[in-house]
Amino acid sequence: MQLHSSAYRNPDQLRGRRAGDRSGQSGCQIAEDLHLAGLKVHLGGRSAPRCPRLYRGRDAVEWLDDLGQYDLPVDQHSLKEGAQNAITI
């Protein structure tokens, strides 16, 4: 069975199966969720930039939203056109 991160909802979808994941941001978050639910998880892949999921008790995406990062036009972003590939929700 193969499951895309967009179809993942909760650890119960994978109970009784071996779980393997890639090291992207979503993959790391799903791997953590599965691990905390008591499933054995293997995380593989190459290094990828990542940020902490939580900071001062809030999700990192909430902080970025509060800072206006998701309202910033690409031409005003420090990464310019590279922001289109680097920032995903």
N, C-alpha and C positions, 0 to 999 in steps of 0.2 A: 504494500500500500504506500502510495506517495501522496502527500498532502501539502498544498501550497500554503504559505503563511496567511494569505487572505481568506482561506477557508478554515483556518484554525479557530476554534472557539474556547475549548477547555481541555484539560488533561484526560477527561473521560473518553474522548475520541480515540485515544491511543492506549488505553488500559489493556494489558495483556499482550502488548506488542513491544518490540524493541524500538527505541526512539533514537534517531540520529539527526543532526541538524548542522547547518552551515553557520559560519561565524559573523554574518551580517547583523545589523542592529536588531531586526525582527527575530532572526534565528536565535540570538543570544537571549532575548526576552522570553521567547517560547521555551528554550532550554531551561531557563531559570524557573519558569512556571511549572514545567514538567518535573524538574528536580524537587521543588518544594512540595509537589503533590506525591512524592515518594517513588517516582518512576526513574529507572536507570536511563541516563541520557549520555550519548556520545556527541561531542561538539567538535566539528572538524572544519577545515578550510584554511585559507591563508589569513594573514593579519588584515584587519579592517579598522578604520578609525571608528571609535565609538565614544559615547559620552555616558556618564552615569544615568541610570534609569530614574533614580530619585535623587533630589537635592533638597535638603531642609524640609523633608516630608512631602514634597510635591513632585509630580512627574516632570521630567525635563521638557516635554512638549508644552506643558502649561507655562513654564518660564519663558520659552521661546515665543509663545503666543503673547504673553504679557509684554515682552520686549518689542513686539511688532514685527518680528522676523517673517511671519507669514503674510504680512501686508506689504512688505517691501518689494517694490518693482525690481526686476532682474537687473536693469541698468544702474540701479542704486546700490545693489548688493556688492560686497567686497570681492566676491568670486565672479562677478559679472555673469556671462553665459554659463560658466561652470556650475553656477548655483542650481540650474535646472536639473542637472544630474546628481548633484551632491545632496540636495534637500528633498527628502520624500517623507510623506506621512503615511 
